[in-house]
Amino acid sequence: MRQNLEILQNQIKTSLKLSLIDFYDITSQSNEEYMKTFKMIAILYLLMVVQCNASEIITFKGIPFDIPGVKGALQKICQEDSSNGKTEYSEDECLFKKSKTLIWLSYGIQSKALGWITLSNDNSLLEVEIHGSKNEMLAQVEILSAKYGNPIKTTTQVENGMGTKFDKEIFTWVDSRGSRITIESMYNKIDEGRLVIESPFYVAAKKAAIKQLEEASKNNL
C-alpha cells in the first residue's frame, strides 16, 4: 500500500508539473492514515483525469509550455514572417524583450495572423493568444480536434447594442499537465473569434487570482 501510494503521488506530481499542490508527508503516517491519504490522492488523480480531454500533451508548434529557455525556438517562428522585425518606427519584435509581444505568425489553418506571445522571467512560454474571424476559429476547432481529440463544448448567448442575441460557442481542450486551449467563436465582435493556449502555471495562476478577487469582494460587502 505504501509503495502504491508513493507511485500514485509521483504520477500526479509528474502529470501536473506544478509546485502549487502540497502533498501530505506520508513517511510518518499510520496504516489508517495511509488509507485516508491514499483515498484522498486517488480521488484527486481521478478528478484530474476526468478534467483532461486532450489525447496528447498540448504545445505551441512543438514548443512546450512552462519549460525555461524556449525563446530561441520562438524567435525562429517569429523570423519566418517577413512582417516581423525591426523597422524605423519599432524595434525587432523577434527579440521578445517584453513579457508580452505581438507578432505575425501562422497557426493551423491561419497562414498569417496576429498573436500575443507571453513569456515568464525564465523565458518559459506561458500563453499564446491568436485572433481571427469566426469562420477561421471554427475551422481551427476541426484541426485541433483531429490532433487533440474532441473538445468540451459550451454555448452561451451574447447580445449586441441593438438587443439582438447570438450563440457564442466555446471549445476547450485540457491535457494531463493542465495546459489548456480555448477557442471562442465570438470575442470582441460577432464575426471575430479568439484562440488562447495557456500553460499549466498560467491556468493555475488565473484561477488563484479569480478566487482571491472573489474573496476580496466578499470581504468588501
C-alpha positions as CSV (number, residue, x, y, z in Angstrom):
1,M,0.0,0.0,0.0
2,R,2.8,2.4,0.9
3,Q,4.5,1.7,-2.4
4,N,1.3,2.2,-4.4
5,L,0.7,5.5,-2.6
6,E,4.2,6.7,-3.5
7,I,3.8,5.7,-7.1
8,L,0.4,7.4,-7.4
9,Q,1.7,10.5,-5.6
10,N,4.7,10.8,-8.0
11,Q,2.4,10.2,-11.0
12,I,0.2,13.2,-10.0
13,K,3.3,15.4,-9.4
14,T,4.7,14.4,-12.8
15,S,1.5,15.0,-14.6
16,L,0.6,18.3,-13.1
17,K,4.2,19.7,-13.2
18,L,3.1,22.3,-10.6
19,S,4.5,23.2,-7.3
20,L,1.2,24.7,-6.2
21,I,-0.1,21.5,-4.7
22,D,1.3,20.3,-1.3
23,F,1.0,16.6,-0.5
24,Y,1.0,15.0,2.9
25,D,4.2,13.8,4.4
26,I,3.4,10.1,4.1
27,T,6.6,8.7,5.8
28,S,5.3,9.1,9.3
29,Q,1.6,8.0,8.9
30,S,-0.1,5.0,10.5
31,N,-1.8,2.4,8.3
32,E,-5.2,4.0,9.0
33,E,-3.8,7.5,8.0
34,Y,-2.3,5.9,4.9
35,M,-5.6,4.6,3.8
36,K,-7.3,8.0,4.2
37,T,-4.4,9.7,2.4
38,F,-4.4,7.1,-0.4
39,K,-8.2,7.6,-1.0
40,M,-7.7,11.4,-1.0
41,I,-4.9,11.3,-3.5
42,A,-6.8,8.7,-5.6
43,I,-9.8,11.0,-5.8
44,L,-7.6,13.9,-6.7
45,Y,-6.0,11.9,-9.5
46,L,-9.4,10.7,-10.9
47,L,-10.7,14.3,-10.9
48,M,-7.6,15.4,-12.8
49,V,-8.1,12.6,-15.4
50,V,-11.8,13.4,-15.8
51,Q,-10.9,17.0,-16.5
52,C,-8.4,16.1,-19.1
53,N,-9.8,15.6,-22.6
54,A,-6.8,16.2,-24.8
55,S,-5.3,13.0,-26.3
56,E,-1.7,14.3,-26.1
57,I,0.4,17.0,-24.5
58,I,-0.5,20.5,-25.7
59,T,2.3,22.5,-27.3
60,F,2.6,25.6,-29.5
61,K,4.0,24.3,-32.8
62,G,6.1,21.8,-30.9
63,I,7.3,24.2,-28.2
64,P,6.3,23.1,-24.7
65,F,4.8,25.3,-22.0
66,D,6.4,26.1,-18.6
67,I,9.9,25.0,-19.8
68,P,12.7,27.6,-19.4
69,G,14.7,28.7,-22.3
70,V,12.4,28.4,-25.3
71,K,12.9,32.0,-26.5
72,G,15.3,30.8,-29.3
73,A,12.6,28.4,-30.7
74,L,10.1,31.3,-30.6
75,Q,12.5,33.6,-32.4
76,K,12.8,31.2,-35.3
77,I,9.0,31.1,-35.6
78,C,8.9,34.9,-35.4
79,Q,11.6,35.2,-38.1
80,E,9.5,33.0,-40.5
81,D,7.3,36.0,-41.3
82,S,9.0,39.0,-43.0
83,S,6.4,41.4,-41.5
84,N,8.2,40.9,-38.1
85,G,11.5,42.5,-37.4
86,K,13.0,45.9,-36.8
87,T,11.7,49.0,-38.6
88,E,12.4,52.7,-38.5
89,Y,9.4,53.0,-36.2
90,S,9.8,50.0,-33.9
91,E,12.4,47.6,-32.5
92,D,12.7,43.9,-33.5
93,E,9.7,42.0,-32.0
94,C,11.6,38.8,-32.5
95,L,13.9,39.7,-29.6
96,F,11.0,39.2,-27.2
97,K,12.3,41.9,-24.8
98,K,8.9,42.3,-23.2
99,S,6.9,39.8,-21.3
100,K,4.1,40.1,-23.8
101,T,4.9,40.6,-27.5
102,L,2.6,40.9,-30.5
103,I,4.0,39.2,-33.7
104,W,2.8,37.9,-37.0
105,L,2.6,34.1,-37.1
106,S,0.9,31.1,-38.7
107,Y,-1.0,28.5,-36.8
108,G,-3.3,25.7,-38.0
109,I,-5.5,27.0,-40.9
110,Q,-4.4,30.6,-40.3
111,S,-1.4,31.3,-42.6
112,K,-1.0,34.8,-41.3
113,A,-2.4,36.1,-38.0
114,L,-1.5,38.4,-35.2
115,G,-0.7,36.6,-32.0
116,W,0.3,37.7,-28.5
117,I,3.2,35.7,-27.0
118,T,3.6,35.8,-23.2
119,L,6.9,34.7,-21.6
120,S,7.9,34.4,-17.9
121,N,11.2,35.7,-16.5
122,D,13.0,32.5,-17.2
123,N,11.8,32.6,-20.8
124,S,9.1,29.9,-20.3
125,L,6.2,30.0,-22.7
126,L,3.0,30.9,-20.7
127,E,0.4,31.9,-23.2
128,V,-0.3,32.3,-26.9
129,E,-3.4,34.4,-28.0
130,I,-4.5,34.5,-31.6
131,H,-7.4,36.3,-33.1
132,G,-9.3,35.6,-36.3
133,S,-12.7,35.5,-38.0
134,K,-15.5,33.4,-36.6
135,N,-15.1,31.0,-39.6
136,E,-11.4,30.7,-39.0
137,M,-11.9,29.8,-35.4
138,L,-14.5,27.2,-36.2
139,A,-12.1,25.7,-38.8
140,Q,-9.4,25.7,-36.1
141,V,-11.7,23.6,-33.9
142,E,-11.7,20.9,-36.6
143,I,-7.9,20.9,-37.0
144,L,-7.3,20.8,-33.2
145,S,-9.9,18.1,-32.7
146,A,-8.0,15.9,-35.2
147,K,-4.9,16.3,-33.1
148,Y,-6.1,16.5,-29.5
149,G,-9.5,14.8,-29.7
150,N,-13.0,16.1,-29.1
151,P,-13.2,19.3,-27.0
152,I,-15.5,20.2,-24.3
153,K,-18.1,22.5,-25.9
154,T,-20.4,25.0,-24.2
155,T,-22.8,27.6,-25.6
156,T,-23.7,30.9,-24.2
157,Q,-25.8,33.8,-25.5
158,V,-24.3,37.3,-26.2
159,E,-26.2,40.4,-27.0
160,N,-25.2,43.4,-29.2
161,G,-26.2,47.0,-28.6
162,M,-29.4,46.6,-30.6
163,G,-30.6,43.8,-28.4
164,T,-30.0,41.0,-30.9
165,K,-28.9,37.8,-29.3
166,F,-26.3,35.4,-30.8
167,D,-25.0,32.0,-29.8
168,K,-21.3,32.0,-28.7
169,E,-19.6,28.6,-28.8
170,I,-16.6,27.9,-26.5
171,F,-14.4,24.9,-27.1
172,T,-11.8,23.7,-24.6
173,W,-9.1,21.1,-24.5
174,V,-7.1,20.3,-21.3
175,D,-4.1,17.9,-21.3
176,S,-2.7,15.7,-18.5
177,R,-0.3,18.5,-17.4
178,G,-3.0,21.1,-17.1
179,S,-2.3,23.1,-20.3
180,R,-5.4,24.4,-21.9
181,I,-6.6,25.5,-25.3
182,T,-9.8,27.7,-25.5
183,I,-11.5,28.8,-28.7
184,E,-14.3,31.3,-28.6
185,S,-16.4,31.6,-31.8
186,M,-17.1,35.3,-30.8
187,Y,-14.9,37.7,-28.9
188,N,-14.9,41.4,-29.3
189,K,-17.3,41.3,-32.4
190,I,-19.9,38.8,-33.5
191,D,-17.7,37.9,-36.6
192,E,-14.4,37.8,-34.7
193,G,-13.2,34.9,-32.5
194,R,-10.2,34.1,-30.3
195,L,-7.9,31.2,-29.7
196,V,-5.9,31.0,-26.4
197,I,-3.3,28.4,-25.4
198,E,-2.2,28.6,-21.7
199,S,0.4,26.8,-19.7
200,P,-0.4,24.8,-16.5
201,F,1.1,27.5,-14.4
202,Y,-0.8,30.3,-16.1
203,V,-4.1,28.4,-15.8
204,A,-3.5,27.8,-12.1
205,A,-2.4,31.4,-11.5
206,K,-5.5,32.8,-13.2
207,K,-7.8,30.5,-11.1
208,A,-5.9,31.7,-7.9
209,A,-6.3,35.3,-9.0
210,I,-10.1,34.9,-9.6
211,K,-10.5,33.2,-6.2
212,Q,-8.6,35.9,-4.5
213,L,-10.7,38.6,-6.2
214,E,-13.9,36.8,-5.1
215,E,-12.7,36.6,-1.5
216,A,-11.8,40.3,-1.6
217,S,-15.2,41.2,-3.0
218,K,-16.9,39.2,-0.2
219,N,-14.9,41.0,2.4
220,N,-15.9,44.3,0.9
221,L,-19.6,43.7,1.4
